[in-house]
Amino acid sequence: MSRPPGPPFRVSAVQEAVGLWALGFLGIVLAFLLAGGSSVPKLVATVGFLYLPLIPMRWRDEDYRDYGLTLRTWKQDVRLFVILSLIVGPLFFVGFAAFVEVVPHLPPGLARHLTPIVGSGHFQPRLPPRFGEWIIDQLFVVALPEEFFYRGYVQARLRDAWPQGRVVLGGRLGRAFWVTALLFALGHLAIFQTWRLAVFFPALLFGWMRERTGSILGCALFHAACNLYVRFLEESFFGGP
């Protein structure tokens, strides 16, 4: 069997990763400008995250397993997911509740840049409508494609260029780790919502999980759980009469 042909021109690992990130970012921006308010931008993002890396992967005769899409370490991934959920969940609830109290006292212009929901809230536990569909959507349409692209592909390619880093609790945190988290946050500006830059902070946990296990399973589960938890808190604080 002959190997796939190599790339038509030589690029560095950094140029390749950042170039595909920019291409995906522009595709989402264009979809949002043309079809904002519909599901088209989300579809463009999901397809781009899953298939853009296939171009250089095919040139190098690689597959998804080379970029963390594997069940090889599933026990460790699930264990990390449960541990982090138990630690982060209560801490985030306290921070969210405090933020709800502070936001109404901020200047309206500033508040609109910090959160999509401005107003007084009171906690009363309730699930959002069609929550079961949200679980499927967040896991397979949002978290898994994003984690494959960012933590699986981008972080791995940047680590090829910048292998150095300090090992923290079993995960190597170097320049690739920090730049991936930054690109992840900047990528969320594609739909022009500045408060989405806050995803930089959970991205640090996603990236550490990827470095710790070598898989994206745990960070995909945790990513989906974070999104669902935020949606639950928004509904519980602001969704009722």
PADO-870847 format. One line per 3 residues: number of its first residue (from 1); for each residue x, y, z of N, C-alpha, C, O. Coordinates in nm, 2 decimals. Example, Ala and Ser with C-alpha at 12.3 -4.5 7.8 and 13.67 -1.06 7.14 Angstrom:
2
1	1.32/-0.57/0.78/1.23/-0.45/0.78/1.32/-0.33/0.78/1.42/-0.33/0.85; 1.28/-0.22/0.71/1.37/-0.11/0.71/1.29/0.00/0.79/1.34/0.11/0.80
***
This chain:
241
1	0.08/-0.12/0.00/0.00/0.00/0.00/0.09/0.12/0.00/0.18/0.14/0.08; 0.06/0.21/-0.09/0.14/0.34/-0.10/0.10/0.44/0.01/-0.02/0.44/0.04; 0.19/0.51/0.06/0.16/0.62/0.16/0.09/0.73/0.09/0.12/0.76/-0.02
4	0.00/0.81/0.17/-0.06/0.93/0.11/0.05/1.03/0.07/0.15/1.03/0.14; 0.03/1.11/-0.03/0.13/1.21/-0.07/0.14/1.31/0.04/0.05/1.34/0.12; 0.27/1.36/0.06/0.30/1.46/0.16/0.23/1.60/0.12/0.18/1.61/0.01
7	0.24/1.69/0.21/0.19/1.82/0.19/0.26/1.89/0.07/0.37/1.87/0.05; 0.18/1.98/0.00/0.24/2.04/-0.12/0.35/2.14/-0.08/0.43/2.19/-0.17; 0.35/2.19/0.05/0.45/2.28/0.09/0.48/2.25/0.24/0.39/2.20/0.31
10	0.59/2.29/0.29/0.63/2.26/0.42/0.60/2.37/0.52/0.63/2.49/0.49; 0.53/2.34/0.62/0.50/2.44/0.73/0.54/2.38/0.86/0.55/2.26/0.88; 0.56/2.47/0.96/0.60/2.42/1.09/0.47/2.38/1.16/0.36/2.41/1.12
13	0.50/2.31/1.28/0.38/2.26/1.36/0.30/2.38/1.41/0.18/2.37/1.41; 0.37/2.49/1.45/0.29/2.61/1.49/0.21/2.67/1.38/0.10/2.70/1.40; 0.27/2.69/1.27/0.20/2.74/1.15/0.08/2.66/1.11/-0.02/2.71/1.08
16	0.10/2.53/1.11/-0.01/2.44/1.08/-0.13/2.45/1.18/-0.24/2.47/1.14; -0.10/2.44/1.31/-0.20/2.45/1.41/-0.27/2.58/1.41/-0.40/2.59/1.41; -0.20/2.69/1.41/-0.25/2.82/1.42/-0.33/2.86/1.29/-0.43/2.92/1.29
19	-0.27/2.81/1.18/-0.34/2.83/1.05/-0.47/2.77/1.04/-0.57/2.83/0.99; -0.48/2.64/1.09/-0.61/2.58/1.08/-0.71/2.64/1.19/-0.83/2.65/1.16; -0.66/2.68/1.30/-0.74/2.75/1.40/-0.80/2.88/1.33/-0.92/2.91/1.35
22	-0.71/2.96/1.26/-0.76/3.08/1.20/-0.86/3.05/1.09/-0.96/3.12/1.08; -0.84/2.94/1.02/-0.94/2.90/0.91/-1.07/2.87/0.97/-1.18/2.91/0.92; -1.07/2.79/1.08/-1.20/2.76/1.15/-1.26/2.88/1.21/-1.39/2.89/1.20
25	-1.18/2.97/1.27/-1.24/3.09/1.33/-1.31/3.17/1.23/-1.42/3.22/1.25; -1.24/3.19/1.11/-1.31/3.27/1.01/-1.43/3.21/0.95/-1.53/3.28/0.92; -1.43/3.08/0.94/-1.55/3.01/0.90/-1.67/3.03/0.99/-1.78/3.05/0.94
28	-1.64/3.03/1.12/-1.75/3.05/1.22/-1.80/3.19/1.21/-1.92/3.22/1.22; -1.71/3.29/1.20/-1.74/3.43/1.19/-1.83/3.45/1.07/-1.94/3.52/1.08; -1.79/3.40/0.95/-1.87/3.41/0.83/-2.01/3.35/0.85/-2.11/3.41/0.81
31	-2.01/3.23/0.90/-2.14/3.17/0.92/-2.23/3.25/1.02/-2.35/3.26/1.00; -2.17/3.31/1.12/-2.25/3.39/1.21/-2.30/3.52/1.15/-2.41/3.56/1.17; -2.22/3.58/1.06/-2.26/3.70/0.99/-2.37/3.67/0.89/-2.46/3.76/0.87
34	-2.36/3.56/0.83/-2.46/3.52/0.73/-2.59/3.46/0.78/-2.70/3.47/0.73; -2.57/3.38/0.89/-2.69/3.31/0.94/-2.69/3.31/1.10/-2.73/3.21/1.16; -2.66/3.42/1.16/-2.66/3.43/1.30/-2.81/3.41/1.35/-2.90/3.46/1.29
37	-2.82/3.35/1.47/-2.95/3.32/1.52/-3.01/3.19/1.48/-3.11/3.14/1.52; -2.93/3.12/1.39/-2.97/2.98/1.34/-2.87/2.88/1.40/-2.78/2.92/1.47; -2.89/2.76/1.36/-2.79/2.65/1.40/-2.67/2.64/1.31/-2.59/2.56/1.33
40	-2.67/2.72/1.20/-2.56/2.71/1.10/-2.43/2.74/1.16/-2.34/2.65/1.14; -2.40/2.84/1.24/-2.27/2.86/1.29/-2.22/2.75/1.38/-2.10/2.71/1.37; -2.31/2.69/1.46/-2.28/2.57/1.54/-2.24/2.45/1.46/-2.15/2.38/1.49
43	-2.31/2.43/1.35/-2.29/2.32/1.26/-2.15/2.34/1.19/-2.07/2.25/1.18; -2.12/2.46/1.15/-1.99/2.49/1.08/-1.88/2.47/1.18/-1.78/2.41/1.15; -1.90/2.51/1.31/-1.79/2.49/1.41/-1.77/2.34/1.43/-1.66/2.29/1.44
46	-1.88/2.26/1.45/-1.87/2.12/1.48/-1.79/2.05/1.36/-1.70/1.97/1.39; -1.84/2.07/1.24/-1.77/2.01/1.12/-1.63/2.05/1.11/-1.54/1.97/1.08; -1.60/2.18/1.13/-1.46/2.23/1.12/-1.37/2.16/1.22/-1.26/2.12/1.19
49	-1.42/2.16/1.35/-1.34/2.10/1.45/-1.30/1.95/1.43/-1.19/1.91/1.46; -1.40/1.88/1.37/-1.38/1.74/1.35/-1.29/1.71/1.23/-1.22/1.61/1.22; -1.31/1.79/1.12/-1.25/1.76/0.99/-1.13/1.84/0.94/-1.05/1.79/0.86
52	-1.12/1.96/0.99/-1.00/2.04/0.95/-0.87/1.97/0.98/-0.78/1.97/0.89; -0.85/1.91/1.10/-0.72/1.85/1.13/-0.70/1.73/1.04/-0.58/1.68/1.03; -0.80/1.67/0.97/-0.78/1.56/0.89/-0.69/1.58/0.77/-0.63/1.49/0.72
55	-0.69/1.71/0.73/-0.60/1.74/0.61/-0.46/1.71/0.64/-0.40/1.63/0.57; -0.39/1.77/0.74/-0.25/1.74/0.77/-0.24/1.60/0.83/-0.14/1.53/0.81; -0.34/1.55/0.90/-0.33/1.41/0.95/-0.32/1.31/0.83/-0.24/1.22/0.84
58	-0.39/1.33/0.73/-0.38/1.23/0.61/-0.24/1.24/0.55/-0.19/1.14/0.50; -0.19/1.37/0.54/-0.05/1.38/0.48/0.05/1.30/0.56/0.14/1.25/0.50; 0.03/1.29/0.69/0.13/1.22/0.78/0.08/1.08/0.81/0.15/1.01/0.89
61	-0.02/1.03/0.75/-0.08/0.89/0.77/-0.11/0.87/0.92/-0.07/0.77/0.97; -0.18/0.97/0.98/-0.22/0.96/1.12/-0.37/0.94/1.12/-0.44/0.96/1.02; -0.42/0.91/1.24/-0.56/0.90/1.26/-0.60/0.96/1.39/-0.51/1.02/1.46
64	-0.73/0.96/1.42/-0.78/1.03/1.54/-0.71/0.98/1.67/-0.70/1.06/1.77; -0.67/0.85/1.68/-0.61/0.80/1.80/-0.48/0.87/1.83/-0.43/0.88/1.94; -0.41/0.92/1.72/-0.28/0.99/1.74/-0.30/1.12/1.81/-0.21/1.18/1.86
67	-0.42/1.17/1.82/-0.45/1.30/1.88/-0.55/1.28/1.99/-0.64/1.37/2.02; -0.55/1.17/2.06/-0.62/1.16/2.19/-0.76/1.10/2.19/-0.82/1.08/2.29; -0.81/1.07/2.07/-0.95/1.02/2.06/-0.94/0.87/2.07/-0.94/0.79/1.97
70	-0.93/0.82/2.20/-0.90/0.68/2.23/-0.96/0.65/2.36/-0.98/0.74/2.45; -1.00/0.52/2.38/-1.05/0.47/2.51/-0.94/0.40/2.59/-0.96/0.34/2.69; -0.81/0.42/2.55/-0.70/0.34/2.61/-0.69/0.37/2.76/-0.66/0.28/2.84
73	-0.72/0.49/2.80/-0.70/0.53/2.94/-0.84/0.57/3.00/-0.84/0.66/3.09; -0.94/0.50/2.96/-1.08/0.55/3.00/-1.10/0.55/3.15/-1.17/0.63/3.20; -1.04/0.45/3.22/-1.06/0.44/3.37/-1.00/0.57/3.43/-1.06/0.63/3.52
76	-0.88/0.60/3.39/-0.82/0.72/3.45/-0.89/0.85/3.41/-0.90/0.94/3.49; -0.94/0.85/3.29/-1.01/0.97/3.24/-1.14/0.99/3.33/-1.17/1.10/3.37; -1.22/0.88/3.34/-1.34/0.89/3.42/-1.31/0.92/3.56/-1.39/1.00/3.62
79	-1.21/0.87/3.62/-1.17/0.90/3.76/-1.14/1.05/3.78/-1.19/1.11/3.87; -1.06/1.10/3.69/-1.03/1.24/3.69/-1.15/1.33/3.68/-1.17/1.43/3.74; -1.24/1.29/3.58/-1.36/1.36/3.56/-1.45/1.37/3.69/-1.50/1.48/3.73
82	-1.46/1.26/3.76/-1.54/1.25/3.88/-1.48/1.34/3.99/-1.54/1.41/4.06; -1.34/1.32/4.01/-1.27/1.40/4.11/-1.29/1.55/4.09/-1.32/1.62/4.18; -1.26/1.59/3.97/-1.26/1.74/3.94/-1.41/1.79/3.95/-1.43/1.90/3.99
85	-1.50/1.71/3.91/-1.64/1.75/3.92/-1.68/1.78/4.07/-1.75/1.87/4.10; -1.64/1.68/4.16/-1.67/1.70/4.30/-1.60/1.82/4.36/-1.65/1.88/4.46; -1.48/1.85/4.31/-1.40/1.96/4.36/-1.45/2.10/4.31/-1.48/2.19/4.38
88	-1.46/2.10/4.18/-1.50/2.23/4.11/-1.64/2.27/4.12/-1.68/2.38/4.14; -1.73/2.17/4.12/-1.87/2.19/4.13/-1.92/2.28/4.24/-1.97/2.39/4.22; -1.89/2.25/4.37/-1.92/2.33/4.48/-1.85/2.47/4.48/-1.92/2.57/4.52
91	-1.73/2.47/4.44/-1.66/2.60/4.44/-1.72/2.69/4.33/-1.73/2.81/4.36; -1.75/2.64/4.22/-1.81/2.72/4.11/-1.95/2.77/4.16/-1.99/2.88/4.12; -2.03/2.69/4.23/-2.16/2.73/4.28/-2.14/2.85/4.37/-2.22/2.95/4.35
94	-2.05/2.85/4.46/-2.03/2.96/4.55/-1.99/3.09/4.47/-2.04/3.20/4.49; -1.90/3.07/4.37/-1.86/3.18/4.29/-1.97/3.24/4.20/-1.99/3.36/4.19; -2.05/3.15/4.15/-2.17/3.19/4.06/-2.27/3.27/4.15/-2.32/3.37/4.10
97	-2.30/3.22/4.27/-2.40/3.28/4.35/-2.35/3.42/4.39/-2.42/3.52/4.40; -2.22/3.43/4.42/-2.16/3.56/4.46/-2.17/3.66/4.34/-2.20/3.78/4.35; -2.14/3.61/4.22/-2.14/3.69/4.10/-2.28/3.74/4.07/-2.30/3.85/4.03
100	-2.38/3.65/4.09/-2.52/3.70/4.07/-2.56/3.81/4.16/-2.63/3.90/4.12; -2.50/3.82/4.28/-2.53/3.93/4.38/-2.45/4.06/4.33/-2.50/4.17/4.36; -2.34/4.04/4.27/-2.26/4.16/4.24/-2.30/4.22/4.11/-2.30/4.35/4.10
103	-2.34/4.14/4.01/-2.37/4.20/3.88/-2.47/4.31/3.87/-2.45/4.41/3.80; -2.58/4.30/3.95/-2.68/4.41/3.94/-2.62/4.55/3.99/-2.68/4.65/3.96; -2.51/4.55/4.06/-2.45/4.67/4.11/-2.35/4.73/4.02/-2.29/4.83/4.04
106	-2.32/4.66/3.91/-2.22/4.70/3.81/-2.28/4.80/3.71/-2.40/4.79/3.69; -2.20/4.88/3.65/-2.25/4.96/3.54/-2.31/4.87/3.43/-2.24/4.77/3.40; -2.42/4.91/3.37/-2.48/4.82/3.27/-2.39/4.78/3.16/-2.39/4.67/3.11
109	-2.32/4.88/3.11/-2.23/4.85/3.00/-2.12/4.75/3.03/-2.09/4.66/2.95; -2.07/4.76/3.15/-1.97/4.65/3.19/-2.04/4.52/3.21/-1.98/4.42/3.17; -2.15/4.52/3.28/-2.22/4.39/3.30/-2.25/4.32/3.18/-2.24/4.19/3.17
112	-2.29/4.39/3.07/-2.32/4.32/2.94/-2.20/4.25/2.88/-2.22/4.16/2.80; -2.08/4.30/2.92/-1.96/4.24/2.87/-1.92/4.12/2.95/-1.84/4.03/2.91; -1.97/4.11/3.07/-1.93/4.00/3.16/-2.03/3.88/3.17/-1.99/3.77/3.20
115	-2.15/3.90/3.13/-2.25/3.79/3.14/-2.37/3.82/3.05/-2.40/3.93/3.02; -2.43/3.71/2.99/-2.54/3.73/2.91/-2.67/3.75/2.98/-2.77/3.79/2.92; -2.67/3.73/3.11/-2.79/3.75/3.20/-2.76/3.85/3.30/-2.67/3.84/3.38
118	-2.84/3.96/3.30/-2.82/4.07/3.39/-2.96/4.09/3.47/-3.06/4.10/3.40; -2.95/4.08/3.60/-3.08/4.10/3.68/-3.06/4.02/3.81/-2.96/3.96/3.83; -3.16/4.04/3.89/-3.16/3.98/4.02/-3.20/3.83/4.01/-3.29/3.79/3.93
121	-3.13/3.75/4.08/-3.16/3.60/4.08/-3.17/3.54/4.21/-3.11/3.59/4.31; -3.25/3.44/4.22/-3.26/3.36/4.35/-3.26/3.21/4.32/-3.33/3.17/4.23; -3.18/3.14/4.39/-3.16/3.00/4.36/-3.28/2.91/4.40/-3.32/2.91/4.51
124	-3.33/2.84/4.30/-3.44/2.74/4.32/-3.41/2.63/4.22/-3.43/2.65/4.10; -3.36/2.52/4.26/-3.32/2.41/4.17/-3.42/2.38/4.07/-3.53/2.34/4.10; -3.38/2.38/3.94/-3.47/2.34/3.83/-3.39/2.31/3.71/-3.29/2.37/3.68
127	-3.43/2.20/3.64/-3.36/2.17/3.51/-3.42/2.25/3.40/-3.54/2.28/3.40; -3.33/2.28/3.30/-3.38/2.35/3.18/-3.48/2.26/3.10/-3.47/2.14/3.12; -3.57/2.31/3.02/-3.65/2.23/2.94/-3.57/2.15/2.84/-3.46/2.19/2.80
130	-3.61/2.02/2.82/-3.55/1.93/2.72/-3.40/1.91/2.76/-3.31/1.91/2.68; -3.38/1.89/2.89/-3.24/1.88/2.94/-3.17/1.75/2.88/-3.05/1.75/2.86; -3.25/1.65/2.86/-3.19/1.53/2.80/-3.13/1.55/2.66/-3.02/1.50/2.63
133	-3.19/1.63/2.58/-3.14/1.67/2.45/-3.01/1.76/2.47/-2.92/1.75/2.39; -3.01/1.84/2.57/-2.89/1.92/2.60/-2.77/1.83/2.63/-2.66/1.86/2.59; -2.80/1.72/2.71/-2.68/1.64/2.74/-2.62/1.58/2.61/-2.50/1.58/2.60
136	-2.70/1.53/2.52/-2.65/1.47/2.40/-2.58/1.58/2.32/-2.47/1.56/2.26; -2.64/1.70/2.31/-2.59/1.81/2.23/-2.45/1.85/2.28/-2.36/1.87/2.21; -2.45/1.87/2.41/-2.32/1.92/2.47/-2.21/1.82/2.47/-2.09/1.86/2.45
139	-2.24/1.70/2.48/-2.13/1.60/2.47/-2.08/1.57/2.33/-1.96/1.57/2.31; -2.18/1.55/2.24/-2.13/1.50/2.11/-2.12/1.61/2.00/-2.05/1.59/1.90; -2.19/1.72/2.02/-2.19/1.83/1.92/-2.10/1.94/1.96/-2.04/2.01/1.88
142	-2.08/1.96/2.09/-2.00/2.07/2.14/-1.87/2.02/2.20/-1.76/2.05/2.14; -1.87/1.95/2.31/-1.75/1.92/2.39/-1.66/1.83/2.31/-1.54/1.86/2.30; -1.71/1.72/2.25/-1.62/1.62/2.19/-1.55/1.68/2.07/-1.42/1.67/2.06
145	-1.62/1.75/1.98/-1.55/1.82/1.86/-1.45/1.92/1.91/-1.34/1.93/1.86; -1.49/2.01/2.01/-1.40/2.11/2.05/-1.27/2.05/2.12/-1.16/2.10/2.10; -1.29/1.95/2.20/-1.18/1.89/2.27/-1.09/1.82/2.17/-0.96/1.82/2.19
148	-1.14/1.75/2.07/-1.06/1.69/1.97/-0.97/1.80/1.90/-0.85/1.78/1.88; -1.03/1.91/1.86/-0.96/2.01/1.79/-0.86/2.08/1.87/-0.74/2.09/1.84; -0.90/2.13/1.99/-0.81/2.21/2.07/-0.71/2.13/2.15/-0.59/2.14/2.14
151	-0.77/2.04/2.24/-0.67/1.97/2.33/-0.61/1.85/2.25/-0.50/1.81/2.28; -0.69/1.79/2.16/-0.63/1.68/2.09/-0.53/1.72/1.98/-0.42/1.68/1.99; -0.58/1.80/1.89/-0.49/1.83/1.77/-0.40/1.95/1.80/-0.28/1.94/1.80
154	-0.46/2.07/1.84/-0.38/2.19/1.85/-0.28/2.18/1.96/-0.16/2.21/1.94; -0.32/2.13/2.08/-0.22/2.12/2.19/-0.11/2.02/2.15/0.00/2.04/2.19; -0.14/1.91/2.08/-0.04/1.81/2.05/0.06/1.87/1.94/0.18/1.85/1.96
157	0.01/1.94/1.84/0.10/2.00/1.74/0.18/2.11/1.80/0.30/2.12/1.77; 0.13/2.19/1.89/0.21/2.29/1.95/0.31/2.23/2.05/0.42/2.28/2.06; 0.28/2.12/2.11/0.37/2.05/2.19/0.49/1.99/2.11/0.60/1.98/2.16
160	0.46/1.95/1.99/0.56/1.91/1.90/0.67/2.01/1.88/0.79/1.99/1.87; 0.62/2.14/1.87/0.71/2.25/1.85/0.78/2.30/1.98/0.89/2.34/1.99; 0.70/2.29/2.09/0.74/2.34/2.22/0.73/2.23/2.33/0.63/2.23/2.41
163	0.81/2.13/2.33/0.80/2.02/2.42/0.83/2.05/2.57/0.79/1.97/2.65; 0.89/2.16/2.59/0.93/2.19/2.73/0.81/2.23/2.81/0.71/2.27/2.76; 0.82/2.21/2.94/0.72/2.26/3.03/0.74/2.20/3.17/0.81/2.10/3.19
166	0.68/2.26/3.27/0.68/2.21/3.41/0.58/2.11/3.43/0.46/2.13/3.39; 0.61/2.00/3.49/0.52/1.89/3.52/0.45/1.93/3.65/0.51/1.94/3.76; 0.31/1.94/3.65/0.23/1.97/3.76/0.13/1.86/3.78/0.04/1.84/3.69
169	0.13/1.79/3.89/0.04/1.68/3.92/0.03/1.58/3.80/-0.08/1.54/3.77; 0.14/1.55/3.74/0.14/1.45/3.63/0.11/1.51/3.49/0.12/1.43/3.40; 0.09/1.64/3.48/0.06/1.69/3.34/0.17/1.80/3.31/0.20/1.88/3.40
172	0.23/1.79/3.19/0.33/1.89/3.15/0.26/2.02/3.10/0.19/2.02/3.00; 0.29/2.13/3.17/0.23/2.25/3.14/0.34/2.35/3.09/0.41/2.41/3.16; 0.35/2.35/2.95/0.44/2.44/2.89/0.38/2.54/2.80/0.26/2.57/2.82
175	0.45/2.60/2.71/0.40/2.70/2.62/0.28/2.65/2.54/0.18/2.72/2.52; 0.29/2.52/2.49/0.18/2.46/2.42/0.05/2.47/2.50/-0.06/2.50/2.44; 0.05/2.43/2.62/-0.06/2.43/2.71/-0.13/2.57/2.72/-0.25/2.58/2.71
178	-0.05/2.67/2.75/-0.10/2.81/2.77/-0.15/2.86/2.63/-0.26/2.93/2.63; -0.08/2.84/2.53/-0.13/2.90/2.40/-0.26/2.83/2.35/-0.34/2.90/2.30; -0.27/2.70/2.38/-0.39/2.63/2.34/-0.51/2.69/2.42/-0.62/2.72/2.36
181	-0.49/2.71/2.55/-0.60/2.77/2.63/-0.64/2.91/2.58/-0.75/2.95/2.57; -0.54/2.99/2.53/-0.56/3.12/2.48/-0.64/3.12/2.35/-0.73/3.19/2.33; -0.59/3.03/2.26/-0.66/3.01/2.13/-0.81/2.97/2.15/-0.90/3.01/2.08
184	-0.83/2.88/2.25/-0.96/2.83/2.28/-1.05/2.95/2.32/-1.17/2.96/2.28; -1.00/3.04/2.41/-1.08/3.15/2.45/-1.10/3.25/2.34/-1.22/3.30/2.32; -1.00/3.28/2.26/-1.02/3.37/2.15/-1.11/3.32/2.05/-1.19/3.39/1.98
187	-1.11/3.19/2.03/-1.20/3.13/1.93/-1.35/3.15/1.97/-1.43/3.15/1.88; -1.38/3.17/2.10/-1.52/3.19/2.14/-1.56/3.33/2.11/-1.68/3.36/2.12; -1.47/3.42/2.06/-1.51/3.55/2.02/-1.57/3.55/1.88/-1.61/3.66/1.83
190	-1.57/3.44/1.81/-1.62/3.43/1.68/-1.76/3.48/1.66/-1.81/3.52/1.56; -1.84/3.47/1.77/-1.98/3.51/1.77/-2.00/3.64/1.85/-2.11/3.67/1.89; -1.89/3.71/1.87/-1.89/3.85/1.92/-1.96/3.86/2.06/-2.04/3.95/2.08
193	-1.92/3.77/2.15/-1.97/3.78/2.29/-1.85/3.78/2.38/-1.79/3.67/2.40; -1.82/3.90/2.43/-1.69/3.91/2.51/-1.69/3.83/2.64/-1.58/3.78/2.68; -1.81/3.80/2.70/-1.81/3.72/2.82/-1.76/3.58/2.80/-1.72/3.51/2.90
196	-1.76/3.54/2.67/-1.71/3.40/2.65/-1.56/3.38/2.67/-1.51/3.27/2.67; -1.49/3.49/2.68/-1.34/3.48/2.71/-1.32/3.41/2.84/-1.21/3.36/2.86; -1.42/3.41/2.93/-1.40/3.34/3.06/-1.37/3.19/3.04/-1.32/3.13/3.14
199	-1.39/3.13/2.92/-1.37/2.99/2.90/-1.22/2.96/2.91/-1.18/2.84/2.91; -1.13/3.06/2.91/-0.99/3.04/2.93/-0.96/2.96/3.06/-0.87/2.88/3.06; -1.04/2.99/3.16/-1.00/2.93/3.29/-1.04/2.78/3.30/-0.96/2.70/3.34
202	-1.16/2.74/3.25/-1.18/2.59/3.25/-1.09/2.52/3.15/-1.06/2.40/3.16; -1.05/2.60/3.04/-0.96/2.54/2.94/-0.83/2.49/3.01/-0.77/2.40/2.96; -0.79/2.56/3.11/-0.67/2.51/3.18/-0.68/2.38/3.24/-0.59/2.29/3.24
205	-0.80/2.35/3.30/-0.83/2.21/3.35/-0.84/2.11/3.24/-0.79/2.00/3.25; -0.91/2.15/3.13/-0.92/2.06/3.01/-0.78/2.02/2.96/-0.75/1.91/2.94; -0.69/2.12/2.95/-0.56/2.10/2.89/-0.48/2.01/2.99/-0.40/1.93/2.94
208	-0.49/2.04/3.12/-0.42/1.95/3.21/-0.46/1.81/3.21/-0.38/1.72/3.21; -0.59/1.79/3.20/-0.64/1.65/3.19/-0.59/1.58/3.07/-0.55/1.46/3.07; -0.58/1.65/2.95/-0.52/1.59/2.83/-0.38/1.56/2.85/-0.33/1.45/2.81
211	-0.30/1.64/2.92/-0.16/1.61/2.94/-0.14/1.50/3.04/-0.05/1.42/3.02; -0.23/1.49/3.13/-0.22/1.39/3.24/-0.24/1.25/3.18/-0.17/1.15/3.22; -0.34/1.23/3.10/-0.38/1.10/3.05/-0.34/1.07/2.91/-0.33/0.95/2.87
214	-0.32/1.17/2.83/-0.29/1.15/2.69/-0.41/1.13/2.60/-0.40/1.11/2.48; -0.53/1.14/2.66/-0.66/1.12/2.60/-0.74/1.24/2.61/-0.72/1.33/2.70; -0.84/1.25/2.52/-0.94/1.37/2.53/-1.07/1.32/2.59/-1.16/1.41/2.60
217	-1.08/1.20/2.63/-1.21/1.15/2.69/-1.25/1.22/2.81/-1.36/1.27/2.83; -1.16/1.23/2.91/-1.19/1.30/3.04/-1.22/1.44/3.02/-1.32/1.49/3.08; -1.14/1.51/2.94/-1.17/1.66/2.93/-1.29/1.68/2.85/-1.36/1.78/2.87
220	-1.33/1.59/2.76/-1.46/1.61/2.68/-1.58/1.59/2.78/-1.67/1.66/2.78; -1.57/1.49/2.87/-1.67/1.47/2.97/-1.68/1.59/3.06/-1.79/1.63/3.09; -1.57/1.64/3.11/-1.57/1.75/3.20/-1.62/1.88/3.13/-1.69/1.96/3.19
223	-1.58/1.90/3.01/-1.62/2.01/2.93/-1.78/2.01/2.92/-1.84/2.11/2.94; -1.83/1.90/2.88/-1.98/1.89/2.87/-2.04/1.91/3.00/-2.15/1.98/3.01; -1.99/1.85/3.11/-2.05/1.87/3.24/-2.04/2.02/3.28/-2.14/2.06/3.34
226	-1.94/2.09/3.25/-1.93/2.23/3.29/-2.04/2.31/3.22/-2.10/2.39/3.28; -2.05/2.29/3.09/-2.15/2.36/3.01/-2.30/2.33/3.07/-2.38/2.42/3.08; -2.32/2.20/3.10/-2.45/2.17/3.15/-2.47/2.22/3.29/-2.59/2.27/3.32
229	-2.37/2.23/3.37/-2.38/2.28/3.50/-2.41/2.43/3.50/-2.50/2.48/3.58; -2.34/2.50/3.41/-2.37/2.65/3.40/-2.52/2.67/3.35/-2.59/2.76/3.40; -2.56/2.59/3.26/-2.70/2.60/3.21/-2.80/2.57/3.32/-2.90/2.64/3.34
232	-2.77/2.47/3.41/-2.85/2.44/3.52/-2.86/2.56/3.62/-2.96/2.59/3.67; -2.74/2.62/3.65/-2.74/2.73/3.74/-2.81/2.85/3.68/-2.88/2.92/3.76; -2.80/2.88/3.55/-2.87/2.99/3.49/-3.02/2.97/3.51/-3.10/3.06/3.54
235	-3.07/2.85/3.48/-3.21/2.82/3.49/-3.26/2.82/3.64/-3.36/2.87/3.67; -3.17/2.78/3.73/-3.21/2.77/3.87/-3.21/2.91/3.93/-3.29/2.94/4.02; -3.13/3.00/3.89/-3.12/3.14/3.94/-3.22/3.23/3.87/-3.27/3.32/3.93
238	-3.23/3.21/3.74/-3.31/3.31/3.66/-3.43/3.26/3.58/-3.50/3.34/3.52; -3.44/3.13/3.58/-3.54/3.07/3.49/-3.68/3.07/3.53/-3.78/3.07/3.45; -3.71/3.09/3.66/-3.84/3.08/3.71/-3.91/3.22/3.73/-3.84/3.32/3.72
241	-4.03/3.22/3.77/-4.10/3.35/3.79/-4.05/3.42/3.92/-4.10/3.52/3.95
***
